[in-house]
């Protein structure tokens, strides 16, 4: 279905008045963004990124979050406008939102139960996560309906990508993620460089690259944590190619200035020329949740001590997860999960590389508890070429992402936007 939709008449039914203590920071076509909204998203960002930024960085982070919330409002409003236009009140259903929420939880690396515990430990409202899920669903639906039928993929394009896959296999390839801040003018270039400098500082403190990419990157792959998949150096600009040559696995670049954007690249993995297999690892997680955020060593001591008891029992008394749960009330044992090495985030990959097969890791302190990971099995599996359907999806996703970025810029230009904070 293709809809003819203008962007000059975007309106939104005003939201109910906020509580008296919630100061309004911005108005977006009648919808409001409050200080409470920004602080909730800031808490989520800090907790999920695994770092505590210095106080002087918080104002810039709040400004970046405000821009993200403005875009989310525009996406949700556009979906509601189209729903009114085509008289479909269920254009975006609660089931759609819940499915997207499940995807977001899966990408967090936590089980649904552990994810809920994470939110509770950090006093983060579930509404904060639902807002993100609603925005993602709304925008995907809008872009699919506006442009889905107009995106045409030729056989030549899929053949080119398949040939590129075999060429990458022959020559070797890189698994790369990126954060991108585009600009259109010298003033925007200066602002993008400053913003990327702050993001780089967070990464140096140990912040999660994927989380920062989802929050700050303006590229189509941002929702996937900035993951570009397997690529060759020649697909990048000269300045990016130079940086990639010097990056080791797990390293990220300094801010790089392209002609049209400021970029940080992360080298997640390297595939040697001629490689035909990829490692698959089966793991199991043991988690000791804390009823409060573990933001100091003092608060964490008792949970770390219990984790060492769990580890010792596992090593000496037999490797039975059910017995382990019975011995240590409160311990959560997740089902076994099998992961491809290339799909594992760099910090987890580095940890797993330090644990022998059949062994258990040292306790890992997280903001909401202590984690232990058992490596149950490792095996090599063949690298299979992508199916034609996967190639079609990849090309369509790229084309729709570019169209979505352009359409969002149009919505911004047409919007009534008032910044009060």
ABEGO torsion letter per residue (X at the ends): XBBBBBAAABBBBBBBBBBAABBBABBBGGBBBBAAAAAAAAAAAAAAAGBBBBAAAAAAAAAAAAAAAAAAAAAAAAAAAAAAAAGBAAABBAAAAAAAAAAAAAAAGBBAAAAAAAAAAAGBBAAAAAAAAAAAAAAAAAAAAAAAAABBBBAAAAAAAAAAAAAAAAAEBBBBBBBBBBBABAAAAAAAAAAAAAAAAAAAAGBBAAAAAAAABABAAAAAGGBAEBBBAAABBAAAAAAAAABBBGBBBBBBBBAABBBBBBBABBBBBGBABBBBBBBBBBBBBBABBBABAAAAAAAAAAAAAAAAAAAAAEBBAAAAAAABBGBBBBBBBBBBAAABBAAAAAAAAABBBGBBBBBBBBAAEBBBBBBABBBBBBBBBBBAAAAAAAAAAAAAAAAAAAAAAAAAAABBBBBAX
